[in-house]
């Protein structure tokens, strides 16, 4: 699109033109129109009067004023109408209201390929069998009336008569008007330097020439507008959507889309769908948890740990060098009871269920997304409507040949330059991921070193029965403090990397806004994946797996002895880590997203009230709200997808995760709605066809989740060793029991070590003079055996069973996932019929009319030609 430039006028003439549009506030606080009451305000620009600024040099103020005046002059030259009003509360501020006339809207609607109504939708809709039930949770249709459905087509000015235009003032709704105006504002020039054009409202905001630019909310969220022509959609959204009383109501998605645009609408549609699907997962998870609670008293191996005649007589070897002492197995009695809740047969059932659930969620979401694409007219959005980013356009200085059109076009870099940019960006991302891995290694070193300190401080005596000692073991203290430090490190690295990722993506210079967001999404998620999940992967798959035995322990960096798990395994520690990170993250995000904007607005309202009790116009109310930020809902998506990862990747260790996620999401929907409707300025409405790069990211998580949960059950929990013992090693030839039983399991899984075989570097300071042996968690031959301290036959049976379990579980779940994906089509038959019907109507209404005209014209020409031929060859009269 070529924009008209109006920058050659002298300063005095530009000032005269602009001053002609300055008016005083008319005292109507809810007015959404110019002072004439006819022209609607589609956008508002805010700047500080240069003559009243005291913080800049006079020459700088003059340059800023010149750029602003040129910019506003070019806006007027491109058809927009401006009206300036000075602030009621602060006389230094000036609000420039922008209106787009009908001709401008029609022109740019065609440029942007915006779909607009052709005729009402005449396809009959069949009510669902559950329609009567869902009606109980819907918004009252008498309050928020359902939107009339239309067949739509990309707008064309010359075919205006074919479109469903009943009223020019309402044909383009406020969201569409604001979107068109923002498109113009982003591309109008304000200066030229070294033959490089500078344009766009974003750069003017970054340099401080303008302080804000935003579309208006249509009313206060507290009460209806005093203007009878205003629908007060913001008030209705707050009352029927954002208010806490609507916690269990369905969202009015069409109304959200109408007010905020498709991009916000698709986010809340996805979040609501995800939350609804979590209900089934939460019910099954709670069922598995209750099953573990009910069966924990029958947990034979836990009873053996707590039995004074069994666990009370088992002396465990020190878990660190020198300062650690021998300890009694009964110290882990309480943790073994808790572990019975999570490490049960119900966990296996739940892990298989979640592998299938995540496939159902993704497949049904594709269907729902296809329905929304049709209903919200975004089916062919990416191919037709999306425009090039102004930041990309500004850098288009190189000329290349388009392979398809064989015409010259401008690009911001050559093929070599693009390759160098991509290499630099990939290297930067890789460097930051390595930095996170380094921080994780630092946390591991902390765990290894602080365990020594806790072991010396929290001295454990075998005869100790102190209540605190039962819970505050060195392992527990190390795990909790390391989890807290890991959480703090995660949050600090998040703050830094967010800025770095944006800088890298800006340097990469993607062509469209969708490309920009997808590129940033990929970078941020790679970082967040390593940042959030690395500690969980360490506990689940590395801790306690490579420790050697007391006579030959394995060391990190040649100095720090590897950590060992409790005799019951590391599953309970993984559960603790998940609970701290998920819970802490939810609290932190709510503080960041809700509390801080609320406090800032509260302070702003208090200061404004202290200055004046005057009537304030709508645009000034909105100016004092918080800006939404350039990335919009990016961080909300990121927060939910990270949660989705916790719910699916490690759910075998924490079956209550879906329940916690469900509760959090029910609150998150209302908090995000409350935040948008009450604390933030209205976002510029944007189109979005789908949830972007988050869809393939979730599909990748779903595939990985099957592997991680199978490996957690196989390698982190003790389920496989217990099954092997029950079916093979509790009875002859390996066992002494006459029937399959779990009795003797603890004794069979704790190997024997002769304390005389300690190396000097590992020998504990405190001597032990009763027993000559201690026990440790492993499956090795005892001292005196010809293969002493080597892995025994039980170990190899367990390894084979674990590998077989992983292979079988993965293949079964992947096969079921494939069948489900095949059986559930991405687009429903109903949606396909509606798309076909719309294309048919578009063809009929927009093209057949032209064809009739052509036929009619060609028919006249053909008749004239035939008449001419007849007259030429007709024989002359004799």
HUFEN-V611288 format. One record per pair of residues at least 24 apart in sequence whose C-alpha atoms are under 8 Angstrom apart, sorted by the first residue. I is the first residue (numbers start at 1). J is the second residue. If there is no record, write none. Layout:
i=I j=J
i=I j=J
This chain:
i=1 j=111
i=3 j=78
i=3 j=187
i=3 j=188
i=4 j=74
i=4 j=77
i=4 j=78
i=5 j=74
i=5 j=77
i=5 j=188
i=5 j=189
i=6 j=70
i=6 j=73
i=6 j=74
i=6 j=77
i=7 j=70
i=7 j=73
i=7 j=74
i=7 j=190
i=11 j=66
i=14 j=69
i=14 j=70
i=14 j=73
i=15 j=69
i=18 j=69
i=18 j=72
i=18 j=73
i=21 j=82
i=21 j=83
i=21 j=84
i=22 j=83
i=22 j=84
i=22 j=85
i=23 j=83
i=23 j=84
i=23 j=85
i=23 j=86
i=24 j=85
i=24 j=86
i=25 j=85
i=25 j=86
i=25 j=88
i=25 j=617
i=27 j=615
i=27 j=616
i=27 j=617
i=28 j=617
i=29 j=615
i=29 j=616
i=29 j=617
i=29 j=618
i=30 j=218
i=30 j=219
i=30 j=225
i=30 j=226
i=30 j=227
i=30 j=617
i=30 j=618
i=31 j=227
i=31 j=617
i=31 j=618
i=32 j=216
i=32 j=218
i=32 j=618
i=34 j=83
i=34 j=97
i=39 j=99
i=40 j=99
i=41 j=97
i=41 j=98
i=41 j=99
i=41 j=216
i=42 j=97
i=42 j=98
i=42 j=99
i=42 j=100
i=42 j=174
i=42 j=177
i=42 j=178
i=42 j=181
i=42 j=215
i=42 j=216
i=43 j=97
i=43 j=98
i=43 j=99
i=43 j=178
i=43 j=181
i=43 j=182
i=43 j=213
i=43 j=214
i=43 j=215
i=43 j=216
i=44 j=95
i=44 j=96
i=44 j=97
i=44 j=98
i=44 j=213
i=44 j=214
i=44 j=215
i=44 j=216
i=44 j=619
i=45 j=95
i=45 j=96
i=45 j=97
i=45 j=98
i=45 j=210
i=45 j=211
i=45 j=212
i=45 j=213
i=45 j=214
i=46 j=93
i=46 j=94
i=46 j=95
i=46 j=96
i=46 j=210
i=46 j=211
i=46 j=212
i=46 j=213
i=47 j=93
i=47 j=94
i=47 j=95
i=47 j=209
i=47 j=210
i=47 j=211
i=47 j=212
i=48 j=92
i=48 j=93
i=48 j=94
i=48 j=209
i=48 j=210
i=48 j=211
i=49 j=92
i=49 j=93
i=49 j=94
i=52 j=92
i=53 j=92
i=64 j=209
i=65 j=209
i=67 j=190
i=67 j=191
i=68 j=190
i=68 j=209
i=70 j=190
i=70 j=191
i=71 j=188
i=71 j=189
i=71 j=190
i=74 j=188
i=74 j=189
i=74 j=190
i=75 j=184
i=75 j=185
i=75 j=188
i=79 j=104
i=80 j=104
i=87 j=620
i=88 j=614
i=88 j=615
i=88 j=616
i=89 j=608
i=89 j=611
i=89 j=612
i=89 j=614
i=89 j=616
i=95 j=619
i=100 j=177
i=100 j=181
i=102 j=168
i=105 j=172
i=105 j=177
i=105 j=180
i=106 j=155
i=106 j=156
i=106 j=157
i=107 j=157
i=108 j=180
i=109 j=155
i=109 j=156
i=109 j=180
i=110 j=154
i=110 j=155
i=110 j=156
i=110 j=157
i=112 j=384
i=112 j=385
i=112 j=386
i=112 j=387
i=113 j=154
i=113 j=155
i=113 j=384
i=113 j=385
i=114 j=153
i=114 j=154
i=114 j=155
i=114 j=385
i=115 j=152
i=115 j=153
i=115 j=154
i=115 j=155
i=115 j=377
i=116 j=152
i=116 j=153
i=116 j=154
i=116 j=155
i=116 j=163
i=117 j=150
i=117 j=151
i=117 j=152
i=117 j=153
i=117 j=163
i=117 j=164
i=118 j=150
i=118 j=151
i=118 j=152
i=118 j=153
i=118 j=162
i=118 j=163
i=118 j=164
i=118 j=842
i=119 j=150
i=119 j=151
i=119 j=152
i=119 j=163
i=119 j=164
i=120 j=148
i=120 j=149
i=120 j=150
i=120 j=151
i=121 j=149
i=121 j=150
i=121 j=151
i=123 j=834
i=137 j=248
i=137 j=249
i=137 j=250
i=138 j=249
i=138 j=250
i=138 j=251
i=138 j=252
i=139 j=240
i=139 j=249
i=139 j=250
i=139 j=251
i=139 j=252
i=143 j=236
i=144 j=236
i=144 j=255
i=146 j=254
i=147 j=254
i=147 j=255
i=149 j=375
i=151 j=838
i=151 j=841
i=152 j=377
i=152 j=838
i=152 j=842
i=153 j=842
i=159 j=846
i=162 j=845
i=162 j=846
i=174 j=259
i=175 j=258
i=175 j=259
i=175 j=260
i=175 j=261
i=175 j=684
i=175 j=685
i=176 j=685
i=178 j=215
i=178 j=684
i=178 j=685
i=179 j=684
i=179 j=685
i=179 j=686
i=182 j=684
i=186 j=390
i=187 j=390
i=196 j=394
i=197 j=394
i=198 j=394
i=199 j=390
i=199 j=394
i=200 j=390
i=212 j=623
i=214 j=681
i=214 j=682
i=214 j=683
i=214 j=684
i=215 j=681
i=215 j=682
i=215 j=683
i=215 j=684
i=216 j=618
i=216 j=619
i=216 j=622
i=216 j=681
i=216 j=682
i=217 j=618
i=217 j=622
i=217 j=681
i=217 j=682
i=219 j=618
i=221 j=677
i=221 j=678
i=233 j=259
i=234 j=259
i=234 j=677
i=237 j=677
i=238 j=673
i=238 j=674
i=238 j=677
i=238 j=678
i=241 j=670
i=241 j=673
i=242 j=670
i=242 j=671
i=242 j=672
i=242 j=673
i=242 j=674
i=242 j=677
i=243 j=670
i=243 j=674
i=244 j=670
i=246 j=670
i=247 j=666
i=247 j=667
i=247 j=670
i=248 j=666
i=259 j=685
i=260 j=682
i=260 j=683
i=260 j=684
i=260 j=685
i=260 j=686
i=261 j=684
i=261 j=685
i=261 j=686
i=261 j=687
i=262 j=376
i=262 j=685
i=262 j=686
i=262 j=687
i=262 j=688
i=262 j=689
i=263 j=685
i=263 j=686
i=263 j=687
i=263 j=688
i=263 j=689
i=264 j=633
i=264 j=686
i=266 j=372
i=266 j=688
i=266 j=690
i=266 j=691
i=267 j=633
i=267 j=637
i=267 j=691
i=268 j=669
i=270 j=365
i=270 j=691
i=271 j=665
i=271 j=669
i=272 j=669
i=273 j=365
i=274 j=361
i=275 j=662
i=275 j=665
i=275 j=666
i=277 j=361
i=278 j=658
i=278 j=659
i=278 j=661
i=278 j=662
i=279 j=658
i=279 j=659
i=279 j=662
i=281 j=354
i=281 j=357
i=281 j=658
i=281 j=659
i=282 j=656
i=282 j=657
i=282 j=658
i=282 j=659
i=282 j=662
i=283 j=659
i=284 j=350
i=285 j=350
i=285 j=655
i=285 j=656
i=285 j=657
i=285 j=658
i=285 j=659
i=286 j=655
i=286 j=656
i=286 j=659
i=288 j=346
i=288 j=347
i=288 j=350
i=288 j=655
i=289 j=341
i=289 j=342
i=289 j=346
i=289 j=655
i=289 j=656
i=291 j=341
i=291 j=346
i=292 j=340
i=292 j=341
i=292 j=342
i=292 j=343
i=292 j=344
i=292 j=346
i=293 j=340
i=293 j=341
i=295 j=340
i=295 j=341
i=296 j=337
i=296 j=340
i=296 j=341
i=299 j=340
i=300 j=742
i=300 j=743
i=301 j=742
i=301 j=743
i=301 j=744
i=301 j=745
i=301 j=746
i=302 j=333
i=302 j=336
i=302 j=337
i=302 j=340
i=304 j=743
i=304 j=744
i=304 j=746
i=305 j=329
i=305 j=330
i=305 j=332
i=305 j=333
i=305 j=336
i=305 j=746
i=306 j=330
i=306 j=332
i=306 j=333
i=314 j=774
i=314 j=775
i=315 j=462
i=315 j=774
i=315 j=775
i=316 j=774
i=316 j=775
i=316 j=776
i=317 j=550
i=317 j=753
i=317 j=774
i=317 j=775
i=317 j=776
i=318 j=550
i=318 j=764
i=319 j=563
i=319 j=564
i=320 j=451
i=320 j=452
i=320 j=561
i=320 j=762
i=321 j=452
i=321 j=561
i=321 j=761
i=321 j=762
i=321 j=763
i=321 j=764
i=322 j=761
i=322 j=762
i=322 j=763
i=322 j=764
i=322 j=765
i=323 j=452
i=323 j=455
i=323 j=456
i=323 j=764
i=323 j=765
i=323 j=766
i=324 j=452
i=324 j=455
i=324 j=456
i=324 j=764
i=324 j=765
i=325 j=455
i=325 j=459
i=325 j=460
i=325 j=764
i=325 j=765
i=325 j=766
i=326 j=460
i=326 j=461
i=326 j=462
i=326 j=768
i=326 j=774
i=327 j=460
i=327 j=461
i=327 j=462
i=328 j=461
i=328 j=462
i=328 j=463
i=331 j=469
i=331 j=470
i=332 j=470
i=332 j=566
i=332 j=567
i=333 j=470
i=334 j=470
i=334 j=471
i=335 j=471
i=335 j=572
i=336 j=568
i=338 j=572
i=339 j=568
i=339 j=571
i=339 j=572
i=342 j=572
i=342 j=653
i=342 j=654
i=342 j=655
i=343 j=571
i=343 j=653
i=343 j=717
i=343 j=718
i=343 j=719
i=344 j=719
i=345 j=719
i=347 j=652
i=347 j=653
i=347 j=655
i=348 j=652
i=348 j=713
i=350 j=652
i=350 j=655
i=351 j=651
i=351 j=652
i=351 j=709
i=351 j=710
i=352 j=809
i=352 j=813
i=354 j=648
i=354 j=651
i=355 j=648
i=355 j=702
i=355 j=705
i=355 j=706
i=355 j=813
i=355 j=817
i=356 j=813
i=356 j=816
i=356 j=817
i=358 j=648
i=358 j=702
i=359 j=702
i=359 j=817
i=359 j=820
i=359 j=821
i=360 j=820
i=362 j=699
i=363 j=821
i=363 j=824
i=363 j=825
i=363 j=826
i=364 j=824
i=364 j=826
i=366 j=826
i=366 j=827
i=367 j=825
i=367 j=826
i=367 j=827
i=367 j=828
i=369 j=690
i=370 j=826
i=370 j=827
i=370 j=828
i=370 j=831
i=371 j=827
i=371 j=828
i=371 j=831
i=373 j=689
i=373 j=690
i=374 j=831
i=374 j=834
i=374 j=835
i=378 j=687
i=378 j=688
i=378 j=689
i=379 j=689
i=381 j=687
i=381 j=688
i=381 j=689
i=382 j=689
i=386 j=512
i=387 j=512
i=388 j=511
i=388 j=512
i=388 j=513
i=389 j=511
i=389 j=512
i=389 j=513
i=391 j=509
i=392 j=509
i=392 j=510
i=392 j=511
i=392 j=512
i=421 j=507
i=421 j=508
i=422 j=508
i=425 j=504
i=425 j=505
i=425 j=507
i=425 j=508
i=428 j=504
i=429 j=501
i=429 j=523
i=429 j=527
i=432 j=497
i=432 j=527
i=433 j=526
i=433 j=527
i=433 j=530
i=436 j=493
i=436 j=527
i=436 j=530
i=436 j=531
i=437 j=530
i=437 j=531
i=437 j=534
i=439 j=489
i=440 j=486
i=440 j=534
i=440 j=535
i=443 j=482
i=443 j=485
i=443 j=486
i=445 j=560
i=446 j=482
i=447 j=478
i=447 j=479
i=447 j=482
i=447 j=563
i=448 j=560
i=448 j=561
i=448 j=562
i=448 j=563
i=449 j=560
i=450 j=478
i=451 j=475
i=451 j=478
i=454 j=478
i=475 j=566
i=476 j=573
i=479 j=573
i=479 j=576
i=479 j=577
i=480 j=576
i=480 j=577
i=483 j=577
i=483 j=580
i=483 j=581
i=484 j=580
i=486 j=535
i=487 j=580
i=487 j=581
i=487 j=584
i=490 j=531
i=490 j=532
i=494 j=528
i=497 j=524
i=497 j=527
i=498 j=524
i=514 j=692
i=517 j=692
i=518 j=692
i=518 j=693
i=521 j=634
i=521 j=693
i=521 j=694
i=522 j=693
i=525 j=638
i=528 j=642
i=529 j=642
i=532 j=581
i=536 j=574
i=536 j=577
i=536 j=578
i=539 j=570
i=539 j=573
i=539 j=574
i=540 j=570
i=540 j=571
i=540 j=574
i=540 j=712
i=540 j=715
i=540 j=716
i=541 j=711
i=541 j=712
i=541 j=715
i=541 j=716
i=543 j=570
i=544 j=570
i=549 j=776
i=549 j=778
i=549 j=789
i=550 j=753
i=550 j=758
i=550 j=762
i=550 j=776
i=551 j=753
i=551 j=757
i=551 j=758
i=551 j=759
i=551 j=762
i=552 j=759
i=567 j=777
i=568 j=717
i=568 j=718
i=569 j=716
i=569 j=717
i=569 j=718
i=570 j=716
i=570 j=717
i=571 j=653
i=571 j=716
i=571 j=717
i=572 j=653
i=574 j=653
i=575 j=653
i=575 j=654
i=578 j=646
i=578 j=654
i=582 j=643
i=582 j=646
i=586 j=664
i=593 j=675
i=594 j=671
i=594 j=675
i=597 j=626
i=597 j=679
i=597 j=680
i=598 j=679
i=600 j=626
i=601 j=625
i=601 j=626
i=601 j=679
i=622 j=681
i=623 j=681
i=625 j=679
i=625 j=680
i=625 j=681
i=626 j=679
i=626 j=680
i=626 j=681
i=627 j=680
i=627 j=681
i=628 j=680
i=628 j=681
i=628 j=682
i=628 j=683
i=637 j=694
i=641 j=694
i=641 j=698
i=644 j=698
i=645 j=698
i=645 j=701
i=648 j=701
i=648 j=702
i=648 j=705
i=649 j=701
i=649 j=702
i=649 j=704
i=649 j=705
i=649 j=706
i=649 j=708
i=649 j=709
i=650 j=705
i=650 j=708
i=650 j=709
i=650 j=712
i=651 j=709
i=652 j=709
i=652 j=712
i=652 j=713
i=653 j=712
i=706 j=810
i=706 j=813
i=706 j=814
i=707 j=806
i=707 j=810
i=710 j=805
i=710 j=806
i=710 j=809
i=710 j=810
i=711 j=806
i=714 j=802
i=714 j=803
i=714 j=805
i=714 j=806
i=715 j=802
i=720 j=798
i=720 j=801
i=720 j=802
i=721 j=798
i=724 j=797
i=724 j=798
i=724 j=801
i=729 j=794
i=748 j=779
i=749 j=777
i=749 j=778
i=749 j=779
i=750 j=775
i=750 j=776
i=750 j=777
i=750 j=778
i=750 j=779
i=751 j=775
i=751 j=776
i=751 j=777
i=751 j=778
i=751 j=779
i=751 j=780
i=751 j=781
i=751 j=782
i=752 j=776
i=752 j=780
i=752 j=781
i=752 j=782
i=752 j=783
i=753 j=782
i=753 j=783
i=754 j=783
